[in-house]
Amino acid sequence: MDRQQSDLEELAARVGALLLANGQRLATAESCTGGWVGECLTAIAGSSAWFDRGYITYSNQAKVDLLGVEPATLAAHGAVSEATAAAM
């Protein structure tokens, strides 16, 4: 396992522990990461106690349909922008 993978697993485990300790659950909305965040989180044993679901909304239409991103935001700023990420 390389250092980056180890760091990601450690971070995911810490996030999970904090969520569990606070009685919270996590959902993700990803685009260009293609589900990588969800993969890192669900690689942690017991993550089903704090990870609820993940959306991979790669197309603009998926962002609109599943996450409620306004088409005008996508048209003005593009799919890979701070404005779109905030809307997601």
ABEGO torsion letter per residue (X at the ends): XBAAAAAAAAAAAAAAAAAAAAGBBBBBBBBAAGGAAAAAAAABBGAAAABABBBBBABAAAAAAAAGBBAAAAAAAEABBAAAAAAX
